[in-house]
């Protein structure tokens, strides 16, 4: 079973780094969103984790 991860990247350049790292960790199912902390909290509250 994969572990689901929602990563809120504070800027666009971090997305590539997180994608590279997540490819090496096969047991993680990583979803990446871009936004600041306040937007991130809103994304978490609205995100469908199913």
N, C-alpha and C positions, 0 to 999 in steps of 0.2 A: 504494500500500500504506500502511495506517495504522500509526502507531507506537503500540504498546500501553503504557499507563501505569497502574501501580497506585499510587494516592495514599492514604497512611495519614494521615487528618486527626486531629489530637490532640483536637479537640472538635467538636461538632455544628455550631456556627455557621460553621465553615470550609467545610463541605460546599457550602453555597450559593455561596460565593465561587468555589470550584474548578469547580462546575458552570457558572457564568456564564463563566468564563475558557475552559473546555474547549469550550463551544458556539462560541466565536469561532475556535477552532483546529480546522478540519475534518480535518486530517491526524492528529489524535490520537484514540485510542480509550481513554478514561479510565474506569477502574473506581475507585470511592471506597469506602474502608472507614474506620470510626471506631475509634480505639484509641490507647493510649499506645505508646511506642517498643518496650517489651518485647512487647506484644501484636502490634505491627506486624511484628516479626521472625518471630513464630510464624505470622502470616498469610502472609507471603511464603514461608515454608518449606512451607506446606500449599496454597498457591494453585496452581491449574491454569492455566498460561500458554498453553495451546493454544487 
